[in-house]
Amino acid sequence: MTCLSITSMRERFQYKVFKSKPSFVVVRCVHTSCSWRVRAKKLVESEYWMVTKYEKKHTCPTDFKPVRCRQATSWVVGECVKRRLINPGKVYRPRDVMDDMKRKFGVDISYSVAWRGRECAYDNLCLGTPKQSYKLLPGYLHMLMDTNPGSVVNLEVSDGNKFQYLFIAFAASIHGFSYCRPVISIDATHLKGKYIGVLFTAVCHDANQQIFPLAFRVGDSENDAAWTWFLGRVKSVFGVNPALVIVLD
């Protein structure tokens, strides 16, 4: 049905399901006097369908234009744009989905359909969902410690085993701090995504006047408890120095 929906958008017509059963389906043009129709049956012990009847010619009036494109569902939109998501370095926004659907198929879709279509595309590409990514954190942190000996990681979860805080300081940052200026700049920024959150960072300047990352922390929000937790981890990792200066806004 996805291929049929894409074809209908590309050729500027719409169809509706006239009959549907687990073993066969019949679709017709939305105009009652049009002779276009497709009948297909499901092959035995297979996921494939075979077209048994196809009336290709449209007999509906040329000026017949439905108000909206009923075939532009979030699932179909996801199939149309999923190749644009293969490059992880490019931000593909719902507005970009809307522009692509208008440019390729002449179809106007709402922002909500574009957003849901993008989410369906991520699922179809088997890239995993944000929820699945959170479940992979313990394994990722184990491999991080195994490949970066001396690093410090802390993962805090709630009583319901839900993510709260994550702190990471790589071994290279911990060892390199002794050769940097004793001035640590700390800031936080809000993350964008399904579960949002806040990213805390601690950096300093090295001998080449370049920004040297020390540690970062990801959490659910920016509040006193979050700042206390993050600063406590920074203190335990990088120690206490009377000459140390911490700068934050």
N, C-alpha and C positions, 0 to 999 in steps of 0.2 A: 504493500500500500504506500510505502514511502516513495518508491520510484514513480508511482502513479500520481502522487501529490506533487512531486517535483515537476513531472511532465505537464500537469495541468497549469501550474504557475508559469512555466516557461512558454506554453502555447496560449496562455491567457484565456482559460476556461475553467469552470468549476464543475464538480460532480458531487453526487450524494449516493450513499449506500442504499440500494433498493431492496436487496435481500442479503441476508448474512446468516450463515450457519458454520459450524466448525469445519465442514467438508467443502463448502463452496461459498462464493460471494458474487453478487451482481451489483455493479455500479452504473449509474446513468448520469447524464448531464442534468444540471439543476433546472434547466428549462423544460417544461412538461412536454412541449411539442418536438423536442430535439430527438433524433434517432441514435445519437452517439451512446454506446454502451460497451461495457466489458464484463465478461463472465469468466471466472477462473475457478478451478477446483484444486484442492490440496492433494498432493501425491501421497500414496500410501506409504507409511513408515518413513516419512521424509518431512523436512521443514520447508520444502520448495512447493511453489504453486505453479500450475500450468494454465495458460489462457486457452479457453475452449471456444470462445466467441468474441469477436472484436468488430464492432461497427465504427469505423474510423471517421466517417464524414459527419460533420456537425450541420444540422438543419435549423438551428436556432437563429433568430434575427441577428443581424450584424450589429445592431445598436443595443443589444441586450448586455447590460453591464451590472452585475450584482454589486450591492453596496460594499461588501467586504469579501475578502478571500478566505473562505472557510477552510481551505487546505493548509494555510500557513499556521499550523499549530506549533507549539514549542518544540515538539519532537522532530517535526519536519525541518524547522528552522535550524535545529542543532545539526541535522544531517547535512544541510546545505553549507554550513559555515565551519564544520569541525576541522577541516584542513587548515584553516587560518590559525588554529590554536596549537599547531605542532611546534612552532617556534616559541620556547618558553621565555625568551628574552624580549618579546613584544607584548605590550599591553593591548588587549583586545576588549574594548568596552562595549556595553549594550548599544550605545549610539553608533558604534562601528558596525554592529550587526544590522541595525536598522538601515544604515546607508548601503550596505552590501545587498540586502534583500531588495531594496528599491532599485539599485543599479542593475542587478542581475535579472530580476524577475518582474520589476515594475510593481512590487507589492509593498504596501504600507503596513507596518506592524507596530504595535504599541511597545512602549519601553518594557513593560512587564513581560510580554511575550519574548522580546529580545533577550532579556535577562535569563528567563527560564530556558530559552533555546540554547544559550551559551552554556548553562549548567548541564543540560542534556548532552551537549557536544563533549564536555569534559568527561562525562560518564562513558560515552560511546568510544572515546579514545583510550579507555582503560588507564587514564592517568591517576585514577584514584580520587576520592573525595576528601575535603578537609577533615572530616571525621575520621576517615581511615588513616590519614597522615598523622593525626594525634596518637593513634594506637601504635604507630611505628616509632614513636619517640624513644621509648626505653631501649629498643634494639639499636637505634641510631647512636644514642649516647654511649652504649656499650662499645660499639665499633669506634666511636670517636676516642674514647679512652684507650682502646687497644692500639690505635694507630698514632695517637698523640700522647705518649706517656708524660705524666706530669701535669696534664690539664685538669681543671677543676670544673665539675658539672654538678648542678643541684636541680632536681625535678620535684616539685611539690604538687600533690594532688589533694582534693577534698575528701571528705568521708565517703562520698559516693564515687570515689575513684575518677573524678573529673579534673581536668587540667586546671592548675592555678598559676604556678610560677615556673619559669625555667631560667637558670643562670648558667652561663658558659664563659670560661676564661681559658684560652688556649695556652699551652705550655710556653710557646714562643713569646706570647705577650707577657707572661709572668716573669720569665727570665730576662726579657728585654727591658722591662720597666726600670731596672737598676741603672740603666745607661741613659735614661730620659730625664727630662726636667721633673722635679717633684711637684708638678702642678697637674691635677686631674680635672678635666672638664666633664661634667655630667649633664645629660639632657634626656628628654623623653619625647616620643612622637607617637601619634595614634596610627594604628594599622588599619588597612582597608581589606575587607574580605567578609566571608560569611559569619565568622565568629569575632571579628574586629580585634580589639586588644590594644596593648601599649608596648612599645619597644623602648627600653632604657639602655643607654650606652654610656660607657666611660672611656675617654680617650686622653692622650697627652701628646706632647711634641718630642720627637727624637732629636738626635744631634744634627740631623740634616734639615731641621725645621719642618719636618713632615708630620702629618697626623699619624699617631701610633695607636691603634685600637687596643684596649686593655680587656674589657669585658662587656657583655651585654646580657640583658634580661628581658624576657617576654612574659607578660602577665595579662590579667583580665581588665585591669583599670589602673588609673593613676590616682592614688590616694596615699594617706600617711602610712598605712600598713605596707603598701607596695614599696614606697621609698625606704622605709625602715629595713625591710627585708633585703632590698638590693644593696643599700649602703653597708649593711652588716656583712653581706657576702664579700663586697669589695674590701672591707677592712680586714676580714679574716684571710683573704688571699694575698693582698699586697702589703699587709702589715701597717704598723703605726710609726710615723716619722714626724718628729717635732717640726721639721721644716716643710712638711707636706701641706700644700694648699689645694682646696677643693673649690672649684668654680661651678656655679649653677645659676640658672635664671629663676 
